[in-house]
Structure formats: C-alpha cells, structure tokens
Amino acid sequence: MRKKQTSIRVRLAEVFIIVSFLVFAVNLFIFYSQNKAIRQIDNVYNSNIRLNELSGALEGMQDALYQYLNTKSSDKLEEYYTYEQDYRSLMQWLNTQTVRELDLLMEKNIYHISEAYLEEAQNAIEAKRGRNVSRYNEGFGRAKQLYGYLCSNIDSMNTAVFLHNSHKYSSLRSVLKYVIWFSLALLVGVMMVAIAWILVMTGKITRPLIELADVANEIAKGNMEVDFPAVETEDEIGTVSKACNKMIESIRVYIKKTKENYERENKLVENELIMKNDLKEAQLKYLQAQIHPHFLFNSLNAGAQLAMMEGAERACMFLENMADFFRYNVRKIDEDTTLQDELRLVDNYIYILNVRFSGDIHYKKQIDRRLLSLAMPSMVIQPIIENAVNHGIREMEGLGEICLSVYSKGDLACIQVEDNGKGIDPEIAGKIMRGESAHSEHERDSTGIGMDNVINRLRRYYNMEHVIDIRGRKGQGTEVILYIKKEKQDGTDFDL
C-alpha cells in the first residue's frame, strides 16, 4: 500500500525548519569553538599580567614604606597598608606546594620571600612608631634586601613565563586559524547540502506544476487533445492534476455533444429553409398563375366586333396590343421584369380598355426615366390600373382619369396610381393593405390577378412588410402607392 504523502505546505515547512536548524547548529558550534580559542589566547598572558601587578604593588609598597620611615606621614602609612592589602591578594594565586615544575617552584620562593619582606617591613614600622631609630633602620635594611630579591625573582619568573606563553600563544593562534577555516568549510558544506536538498525538494514540487502549466497553455491555444500529466502524489498537485484531467474530459464530451447538436440544428434549419423556399416558390408560382380567362375571352370578342364594324387597320392594331399583352404574361410568368416593361404593358392595357369603352379613359403619366431599368416582379402595376377602372371609373359618369407617377423616395422607388373614380371605403382599403382579398374572384373583365396577389408577391420578393399605401375618400377618387426597393434582395445595384 502506497504511503500517504503530506501536503506541500507541510513539506516546505519541514525543509525550512531542518535547514534552519542545521545552519543554527553549525553557527552555534562555530561560535563556541572560536570563543573557546579566544578565551585560551586571552588566558595565555594572565600569569604575566598578575606578575606585573604583583611587581607594581611591591614597588608601591616599598616606596610608601621608605617615605613613611623618612617623614612619619600618616598618609604614607595608609598608602603602605593599601598596597600591602593588594599585594597579599595577589599572593594568593602563587603556589605554596612542593612540586617539580620550575615555574611553580619560583612562585613558591616568591611567596616565602614575600612573607619575610612583609614581616621585616612591619617590624620597621613598629620600630619607627617606638622611636627606635637603630631598630627601624635595621628592619628597613633587611626589608630593602628582601625587596631586591623579590624584584629579581619576579622579573626572572616573568621573563620565563612570557617566553613560555609566547610559544603557547603562537600555537593557539594556529589552532584559532584552523578553527576558523574549519568552521567556514563546515558552514559552506552545510549550506551546499541545504541548497541541494532545497533544490531537489522544490524540483519535486514545481516540476509537476510546470508540466501542468505547459498543458494548460496548449489547451488555451485550442489544442483539446492533450492530457494533463498523471501526478502520483497525494498532495495538492496530485489533486489538481486529477481534477484537471476530469475537467478536460468533461469539456471534450461537452464539445462533442455541442458539435452534434449544432450539426443537428443546422440540418434542421437547412431543411426548414428548403421547405420554406419550396413553399414560397410554390406560392409565388401559384399567385403568378392566377390569371382569370374571362378577360381574355371578352377582349377577343371586342376585337372581333371592332374588326366587323371598322376597317382592318384598327382591328389589326387592337389585336397587336392584345397579342403583346398576353405574350408578356406568358413570357414573364416565371421571370423578373423591369419597370420599363411593366409600363409598356400598362400602355397596352389602357389602349385595349379605350377600344372597348370608346376612349372613356384619359390616361397620363409622369415617369422618372432613371428608374426604368429597375428590376421588379411582373404583373404588379397592371392589376392596380385594372382595379382603378373596375371599382372606380366604370361606375362613374363622365370622363375617367388615371394618372401614373414613378419617382424616388430615399432607397425606394414609388409607383403612384391616382384615379378620379368613386373612391374606396377605408375598411376595404385596410383589408387590401393587409393582403386580404376584398373583391370577388369572378368579377367581370378581370385578369384574375387581385390586389392581394400583388401585395403578397411584393412582400415575398422584397422581404419587407410595407409595400403599399391606399388612400381614398368616397366620391373623390383613390390613390394607390407601391413601394419597391432600388436593388434586388441579393444586393445587386442597378444603374438608374
């Protein structure tokens, strides 16, 4: 069973604590070693210092004794006792045991001579107080002689100890230098080991993070086929790696499902568009094919009557106009046309009507010739003229007038048809503008193409809702305006 690993924070804390402890231990060892060596160096000349202090106290004591014996000053006596106290304190470190070492034997001799000196000095002081001149002179003489012996022995011992201590000092200096270099090498070694360990530990921690970051960058660039590296650890990095792999797998599944749904929806939309286009085309074909035959028959009968009543010339012109009219319908039934062709068809239609109704229709037009090449669906103006005749002019008394205007209005071309007929009821006008059939399909002399047919075809052709306006008042005529775009639905511009 694999051992469970600790978290990254605990591992980093362990590295920091162990490294800090090692560095602290090494520094503590260095501090102890160097201080020990420095203390030994400082103690080398302590014996010389004490001998010098002993010699100084002895000299001060001898000088104070001499001054007191000569002057009998109490200050000098007090000074003597002060030096004596210091001297006796310094004598305590002198050896008093019988040993073989020369320096210790010299210390023992100095100690005993010092005892004798102090005794003779004290006898001289007491003799001075008793005013016994010969006695204190003898005591001072013996003390002075012992003083000379002490100074000689102290100087000899000081010189011997100094030579010994100098050799020892050199040895300790070498030891101290060795300790310093050894401590420095030990510190550097510990630091190198600590750095190497830190690099190894941080490498183990950061290497999986770097690999995860590289894979994340690949995914950010759009490469969804890469996998996050498998990190076989139980710390945070292992958890993140497993979570990322699960996440990328979920994203792939989601993308796959999204693509499938998108393709399915596109297919459905494509099928729906095909069905709508087929339906629209069928509806358009159906609307274009609704030509009522009664108009054709009545017109031909009128032409035959005219041919019988008048000469063949007018009959021929009439029949030619009729032929052009029906030829246009047959030829253009499945095609687009131009505004110029539509206006020519209206001219033919007005001629035919004036032949039938003995010139009762007065027709005038005002055309912006720049719009003549405009593309449009066929048979959209003639039904407007026919509607004005059948439902306006034919039921009025007097001369009927029809005015046709073509002009521009922004991005639209306007085709306006005005008559002076009986007008139109607003309710009927509203039904017509909504694309509803407002008249019977079997009304007399009709081509069979109603206003609803025209409006529905224009709306489909130009893909816009507002294609017509109808204005009229009862007994005052009707005004119809068709709105068509100046360009086709595919965006082709026309040179007008």
FENJORA-V462878 format. One record per backbone hydrogen bond with DSSP energy under -0.5 kcal/mol. CO is the residue of the C=O (numbers start at 1). NH is the residue of the N-H. Records with the same first field share a line. If there is no record, write none. Layout:
BEGIN
CO->NH + NH
END
This chain:
BEGIN
7->11
8->12
9->13
10->14
11->15
12->16
13->17
14->18
15->19
16->20
17->21
18->22
19->23
20->24
21->25
22->26
23->27
24->28
25->29
26->30
27->31
28->32
29->33
30->34
31->35
32->36
33->37
34->38
35->39
36->40
37->41
38->42
39->43
40->44
41->44 + 45
43->46
45->49
46->50
47->51
48->52
49->53
50->54
51->55
52->56
53->57
54->58
55->59
56->60
57->61
58->62
59->63
60->64
61->65
62->66
63->67
64->68
65->69
66->70
67->71
68->72
73->77
74->78
75->79
76->80
77->81
78->82
79->83
80->84
81->85
82->86
83->87
84->88
85->89
86->90
87->91
88->92
89->92
90->93
91->94
97->99
101->105
102->106
103->107
104->108
105->109
106->110
107->111
108->112
109->113
110->114
111->115
112->116
113->117
114->118
115->119
116->120
117->121
118->122
119->123
120->124
121->125
122->126
123->127
124->128
125->129
126->130
127->132
128->131
131->133
132->136
133->137
134->138
135->139
136->140
137->141
138->142
139->143
140->144
141->145
142->146
143->147
144->148
145->149
146->150
147->151
148->152
149->153
150->154
151->155
152->156
153->157
154->158
155->159
156->160
157->161
158->162
159->163
160->164
161->165
162->166
163->167
164->168
165->169
166->170
167->171
168->172
169->173
170->174
171->175
172->176
173->177
174->178
175->179
176->180
177->181
178->182
179->183
180->184
181->185
182->186
183->187
184->188
185->189
186->190
187->191
188->192
189->193
190->194
191->195
192->196
193->197
194->198
195->199
196->200
197->201
198->202
199->203
200->204
201->205
202->206
203->207
204->208
205->209
206->210
207->211
208->212
209->213
210->214
211->215
212->216
213->217
214->218
215->219
216->220
217->221
218->223
219->222
222->224
223->226
229->231
230->232
231->233
235->239
236->240
237->241
238->242
239->243
240->244
241->245
242->246
243->247
244->248
245->249
246->250
247->251
248->252
249->253
250->254
251->255
252->256
253->257
254->258
255->259
256->260
257->261
258->262
259->263
260->264
261->265
262->266
263->267
264->268
265->269
266->270
267->271
268->272
269->273
270->274
271->275
272->276
273->277
274->278
275->279
276->280
277->281
278->282
279->283
280->284
281->285
282->286
283->287
284->288
285->289
287->290
289->291
290->292
292->295 + 296
293->297
294->298
295->299
296->300
297->301
298->302
299->303
300->304
301->305
302->306
303->307
304->308
305->309
306->310
311->315
312->316
313->317
314->318
315->319
316->320
317->321
318->322
319->323
320->324
321->325
322->326
323->327
324->328
325->329
326->330
327->331
328->332
329->333
332->335
335->378
337->376
338->342
339->343
340->344
341->345
342->346
343->347
344->348
345->349
346->350
347->351
348->352
349->353
350->354
351->355
352->356
353->357
354->359
355->358
357->360
360->362 + 400
361->363
362->402
364->404
366->406
367->369
368->371
369->372
371->374
372->340
374->339
376->337
381->384 + 385
382->386
383->387
384->388
385->389
386->390
387->391
388->392 + 393
389->394
392->422
393->396
400->362
401->420
402->364
403->418
404->366
405->416
406->368
407->414
409->412
411->486
412->409
413->484
414->407 + 416
415->482
416->405
417->480
418->403
419->478
421->477
422->475
425->429
426->430
427->431
428->432
429->433
430->434
431->436
432->435
436->438
440->443
443->446
446->295
447->292
448->450
450->454
451->455
452->456
453->457
454->458
455->459
456->460
457->461
458->462
459->463 + 464
465->467
467->483
469->481
471->479
473->476
477->473
478->419
479->471
480->417
481->469
482->415 + 484
484->413
486->494
488->491
492->488
494->496
END
